[in-house]
Amino acid sequence: MKETILSINSLSKSYGKINALDNLSFEVHKGEIFGLLGPNGSGKTTTLGILLGIILKNSGNFTWFGENPKPATRKHIGALLESPLFYPYLNAINNLKIIVDIKGGSYSQIDELLKLTRLYDRRHSKFKTFSLGMKQRLAVAAALINQPKVLILDEPTNGLDPQGIADIRELILKIASEGITIIFASHILDEVEKICNHVCVLNKGKKLYAGSVEKVLHSLSVLELGYNDLVKLQKSIKNFDWYSSSTQNNEKLIVKLSKTVDTSTVNKQLAEMGIYLNYLSLQKKSLEKYFLELLSDDYV
């Protein structure tokens, strides 16, 4: 069983009559890149603020590393919540030295962090000369000081150009490969789909879905099968491990999948049963379309 890094139970927060969070519950496990996905005002930043002790909750509870939060817990969590703020006339090294002094640690880690974030060649450049993407990467380096177990990022690609977004994506994946659990809040669906392996979809403080991205994408994939006897075809595929359910539509069988399967496997399995399809197509709905459908539901 995977180690639980974060467990949230019925967390709620209101600002007057506005419910920023409404009985939010989910878990994050060790090694996950966990995405908090939702439009602006969905409760993402409020959630992260509560988890970091910046915002007080109204009700509910949460644990870090199996324990109730305490001051020592914060040492194991690195965070980038807002636009990076550094001294503009200091270079990258000296700005990070200040963070090391605040957190307590050794200057010896600075060079490795600058190499990790691909800023080593600009280590003597003043912060004010950095592009927005470079500033974000320096902020990530600062968040990684003292080797935290968890890295929290709130909209880290906001305002970046395509190259800057790709740089942050590559950096997040590299950090995760080193065993650090990442909680990544974003409203950009494409980034969540490319980066995260688990996701919690929020809107107006409510959880609409929590689980693996892979499971969501499985549920969004359907097979379209054509054959001269759809009744026989439907009976023949019910015992396959990828079969979930099916309906007939326009002389085709539309099959919902329980797991990922490629068309060549389907074709081979049916051919071995003497069934030769005249049409076979795998249709995938994007995470974006799924997300928009969730937001259009009645309870939102």
N, C-alpha and C positions, 0 to 999 in steps of 0.2 A: 504494500500500500504506500502511495506517495506521501511524503511528509507535508503536512499542512503548514503553510507559512502564515496565511492570513485567513481568519474565519470571521465573517460578519453575520450577525443575527438580528433581524428586525430593527435595523438602524433607521431612525427617523429624525428629521430636522425641519423646523418651520421658521419662516421669517414673517411674523404676523399671521396673515391669512394664507400666505403662500407656503405650500408644502414642497420644500426643496428635495426632501427624501421621504419616502413613504414605505416603511417596513422593508427596507432593503436587506437581502440576505444572499451571500454567495461565499465561495471559498477559492483561495489561490494556493496552488501547491508548488513545491520546490521545483525550480527549473523551468516553470512556465513563462511564456510571454503573454501576459493577460491583458486584454484590451477592454477598457471601459469606453463603450461606443454610444454616442448620442448627440443630438443637435445641441446648439447653445442653449443653456438654461435647463438641461436635462438632469443636472445633479452631479455631474462628473467631478467638477472642482470642489464642490461641497463635500463629496465623499472623501476625496483625497485630503482635504483640509482637516476633516475629523480624524482620519487615520493618522495624521501627523501631529495632532494635538493643537492645531491652529484654530479650529472651530469647535465649539462645544455642541455635542449632540443633545437632542431632547429626550430620546429614549433608545432602547436597544443596547447592544454591546458588541464588542469585537476583541479578538485576541491576536497578538503577534507571536509567532513561534510557540503557540500553545499556551501562552501566558497573557494575563491582563496587561495592558500597556503601562509602562513605567519609564522614568527618565532614561534608564540604561538601554531600553529598547531602541531609542532613537539613534544610538550609535551604530546600529546594524542596518540603518535605512538611509540611503542617499536619495535626494529629491531635487527635481527641477520643476518648480510650479509656475513661475512667471518668466517674463523676459529677463535674460541674464544681466545682472548688475555687477560691474567691476569698475575699478578705477581706470578712467580712460587714458591717463598719461603713464600708467604703469604697463610693463610688458607682461606677457603671459606667465612667465616664471614667477615674477614678483607678486602678481595677483594671486596665483595659486599658493605662494608662500603664506600670504595672509590667511587664506582659508585653512591651511595646515595649522597655523598658529592658533586659530579659533577652535578647530576640532581637536587639536593635540595630535601630534604624529611626527613623522620624519620627512624632511625635504627630499630624501632619497627616492621617494615614490613619484616625484613630479616629472622627471624625464620620461618614465615609462608611461605615465598617463598622457603626456603630450604626444608620445609616439602612437599610443592606442588611438587617440582622437585625430591623428594626422596633422598635428600642429607643431611638431618638433622643429621643423625648418623655420617656423615663424615665432619661435619661443622668445626671441629678443625684440619682437615688434610690439609697439604700443597697442593696447586694446582698441583704441579709437580707430585704428587703421584696419581692423578686421571687418570682413563681410558679416552679414547677419548669420549665415551658416556657420562661419568660424566662431562667432560669439556663442552660438548654441553648443558647438562642440566643446568649447572651453568650459561652459557651464556643466556639461556632462562630465568632463574631467574633474571639475570641482566636486560634483556629487559623488564621484567614485573614490575620493580621498579616504584612506583608511579601510579600503576593501569592504564595503557594505555587503550584506547578504541579499538586500533588496534594493532595486533602483526604481523610483517613481518618477514618471515623466508626464507632465500635463501639457498636451498639445505642443510637442517639441518641434513640429514642422510648420507651425503657423508662420505665414509670411515668407516662407522660403521659396526660392525658385526650384524648378525640377531637379537641377543638380544638387542643390542643398538638401532637398527631400531625400534623394537617393543616398547622399552621404550619411544622413542621420539614420536611414533605414539600415545601411550596411553596418554602421556603428552599433546599433541596437542588437543586430543579429550576432555580431562579434562578441559583444559583452555577454549575451545570453549563452554563447557557446562556452564561456568560461565558468558557467555554473551559477551565475547571478540571476535571481528571479526578477522579472521586470513587470511592472504594472504601468500600462501605457494608455493614457486617456486621449481620445481623438474623436473628431466628428468626420474625419476623412476615411470613408469606407475602404477605399482602395488600399490605403496604408495598413489598416487593420487586417485586411485579408492577406496582404503580403507578409506582414510581420508576425502577427499573433497566432498562437495555437489554441487559445481559449478566449472567450469574450463574454461580457455582460452588456446587454443592450438596455439603455435607460431612456426614458422619456418622461418629463415632468415629475421626476423623482421616483418613478415606478420602474421596477425591473420587468422587462418584456421577455427576456430570454437570458439564460446563463448556461454555458456549456462549451464544448469544444467547437472550434471553427470547422474542423473536419466533419463533425456530426451535422452541423448546419448545412454545409455544402453537399453532404450525402443526401440530406433530406430535400435539397433543391434540385437534385439530378433526376431526370426521368429518361427511360428508354422508349423510343417509338419503334414498334415492330410491325412489319407487314408480312402477311401469310394468307394463303387462300382458304384456310380454315382457322379462324380466330378462336373458336371455342376449344378446338384441339390444342392450339398454341397456348392458350391460357392455362389449361390443365397441365400441360407439359412443363411449364416453367415454375409452378408453385413450390416445388421442392428445392429449387436452387437457393443457395445461401444469400444471394444478392436480391432476391425477390421480397418485396414488402406488400404491394397490392397493385391492382391493375384495373383499368377501365377501357372500354372501346370508344373510339372517336374517329369518325371519317375513315372507316375501313382499316384502321390501325389500332394496335393494342398499346396503350400508354401505361408504362410500368414504373411505379415508384420503387426506388432502390433502398435497401437496408444497409448497403455498404458499397464502396467504390468497385466498379467493374469496368473493364474496357470492352469495346465492341467486338474485338477479335475473339475474346474468351466466350462471349455470348454466342457468337456465330458458330464457334467450334463445338460448344456444348450441345447446341440444338442440332447441328449437322450430325453429331454422333447418335442422335435420337431419330435420324431420318427426316428432320424438319429443315428445309432449306428456305430461308427467308428471302422475300423479294424486296424488303425494305428494312433498314436498320440504322437508327440514328440516336446518338446520345445528346440530350439537350440539357444544358446547365444554366440555371438561373444564377445571376450574380448575387453576391452578398448585398450589393447596393439595392437591388430590386426587392430582396427579402426584407431589408431594413425599412424601405419605404412602405412596404405592405404592412409591417408591424406598426409603423407610425400612423397608418390610416385606419387602424382598427377602432372599434367603437369605444373601447375603454381608455383610449389615449385622449 
